[in-house]
Amino acid sequence: PLAIVSYQSAVRSSSIDIYYFWMWFPDPGLNKMWTPLEGDSALFEEYLKALNINDVSVDDVYCFDPLAGMSNLNGVIVNYPLSFNVHLPSRQSTNPHIHFVKQDIENACGTVALLHLVRNTGLLLVGKPLKDYEGIHESFASKGSTEIDNDTEMHYIAIVLVDGEILWLDGRRHGVIVLSEHVDQSDFGLKLSRMIPEIFDITSGNGPDCLAAFAFSLLKL
C-alpha cells in the first residue's frame, strides 16, 4: 500500500489531524508550466489506472494513527504549503537503485511525486522522461472539482521506503534525502506517523491545536 498525505493550510479542526504540506522554491531553470493537480483521491486513482496500474485503490486518511497501523505501507505523497519550514537531515542517499525524477517543469510536482512513489515501489517498472507525461497530467489536472491557480503555493513530494531507508523525494532538490535508516517494512507506518509532524513542526493528535487536513492513502490490493 501507498499513502498520500496532504495538508490544507490555515484551517483548524478538533477532529482531523492530517496535513497537506507544501514547500516550493522558485527555480529559474523552469521554463515550462503545467496546470497543478488537485489533491483528490479519486483523481489520483484514475491517474494510476491511466498508467496501467489497476490493482490499487485510494482512500482518505484523516489522522496519523491509521499510518501507524499500516504494517505493509510503502510510501506517502505529501502536499504542503511552500510557507512551511521543513526540518530535514542533510544526508543524501547513495543507493544506485533509487529512481529519481528531476522536476524541470513548474507545477509538475504532483506527477513527479506519483512517479517517485510508483517507480520506487515496483508498481511501475518502466518510466519515461517527465515531459512525456504532459498529456496525461493535463488531462487529469482539468478534471479537478476546484479551480487551482497556476501560481499555487502548494507542492507535492514523496516519502518512500527503499532497502530499509526512508527517503524524501522532491524533484526540485538535487538529491534524495535519507530520513531514517534500518527500517523494517512493518515499522514504516509507525515511523511516518511520528516523523511527519516533526518534519513540519506540526502538533499531532486529536486535540484542538491540530491542523485540519485532507489526506488519502494509495492502497495496493
N, C-alpha and C positions, 0 to 999 in steps of 0.2 A: 504493500500500500504506500501511497504517497499522500502527503497533506499539503495543502496550500493555505497559508495563514495570511490574513490580510487585516489591515487596520485603517479605519476612517478617523482622521484626526479631529480634535476639538469636540468630541462627543463623549458624554459620560453616561454610565448606567450602573445600577446596583446589581444587575443580574447577568451582565455579559462582560467577559473579561478577556477577549482575544482581539487581536490587533491587525490593522493594516499598517505596514511600515514602509516608509518611502525615504529614499535619500537619492539625490541627483546632483552630479557635478557637471556643469556645462563643459562640453568638450569641443574646442574649436575645430577638431578634425571631423566632426559630424556634419556632413554636407547634404544629408537627405533626411526627410521627416516622414514617419508613418503616423497613422491615426492610433491613439492609445487604445489598448484593450481594456474593456470593463472587467472588474473583478467579480464575475458572475460564474457560479459553479456549473450551471447548465451550458454556458458558452464554452467553458474550458473542456467540458466533457465532449461536446461536439467537435471541438478543435482536435482533440485526441483521436476521435473516430476518423476525422479527415486525414490524419497521419497514419491511418490503418492500425491504430491501437484501440481495439474494440472491447477487450475484456476488462474494462475499468469503469468505475463509477465515481462521481464527485459528490461528496456530501459536506454539508455545513457543520462546522465546529465552532462553539461559542465560548469555550473556556480552555485553559491549558490542561485541565485534568484528563480529557479524552486522549491527548497526546501521550501522557504518561502511561496510559493503559494500552497503547498500541505497540505490542511486542514485535510486530513484523513491519513496522514503519520504515520506509526507505528515505524519505526526503520531504521537505516542505518548501513551498514558494511563499515568500513574504512580500507584501505590497505596502510600502510605508511612506510617510511624508518626508520630503527632502529636508525639511527643517529639523528632523530628528537628529540628535547626536548619537552615533553608534560607537560602542566600545568594543573594538576588535583587537585581537592579538596581532603581532607583526609577522609571525612565522608563515611562510608560504609553503605549499605542498610541492614536493619534488616527484610525486607519483607520476610516472610516464603514461599510465593508463587512464588518466582523467581526461574527459572531453571538455574542452573549454572553448566557448564561443565569444569572440570579441565583438562587443556592440559598437559598430561604426555607423549605426543609423539611429537617429533620435526617435524616441517613443517605441523602439522595437524591444524594449526590456521584457514585456510580457512573453513574447515569443522566445527570447533568449533564455529567460528563466525556465520556461517549459522545456526547451531543448536541453538545457543543463540537467534537468531532472530526468527526462526520459532516456537521454543518451547514457547517463551515468548509472542508471538502474537497470539497464538492459531491455527497457521497453521499446526502444528504437535503436536498431543496430547500425543503421547506415544513415548518416546525416548529409546535408548539403550546405553550401555557402549560405550565410544569413540572407543575402539579397534574393535568393531563390524562394524564400518563404513570403515574399511581399504580397503575392496574390492571395494566399490563404490567410495571412494576417489581416489584410484589409477587408476581406470578406467577413471575418468574424468581428472585426472592430466595428463594422457597420450594423451588426446585429444586436448591439447593446441596447438596453432599455433606457439608458440615460445619455444625455449629450455630454461628451467629455471634451474639454478644451485641449487643443494641441499643445498649449503651454502648461499642461498639468504639472503639478509639483509632486506627483506620486511616482514611485519606482518599484519594479519587481526584481527580486533576487531569489536564488535557490539555496537551500541548505540541504546537503545530501550526505549520506553515509557511504563512503567508499573505502574498502580494505581497512576497516577499523578506524578511519579518520572521519570526523565530522567536518565538512568543508563548506565554506561560504563562497558561493559562485556568483560573481557580479561582473557582467560583461563590460562594464565601464572601468573596472580596475585592471591592473597589469598582471595579475596573477591570482591564484586560488589560495585563500586563507584557511589555515588549519585552526579550527575552533577547539578541538579536543582529539585526543589520540587513544588508541587501545580500547575502543568502544565496541561492545558486543551488540549484535542486532537486537537482542531482547531488551537492552538498556537504552536504546537510541531515543525512543519516545519520552522516557523519563528524563533523560539528559536535556532534550529540547524543551520540555515543559519548564525547566529551571533556567536554561541558558538564554532563551529568547527575552524574557523580562530583564535579565541582567544586561544583555547587549544593548537594549534600547532604554534601560533605566526606567522601566515601567512597573508599576505595582501589580502584583499578581493576586489572584484570589477572587472572592465574590463580594468583597466589601464595597462601600460607597465610593472609595477612591479609584476603583477600577476604571480604566478607559474602555468605552464601548467599542466593539469591534465586530467586523464581519469576517468570518474565516470559513474556509472549506477544505475538506480533505479529498485527496485523489486516491481512491482505494482500488487496488488490484484484486480482481476476483479469482 
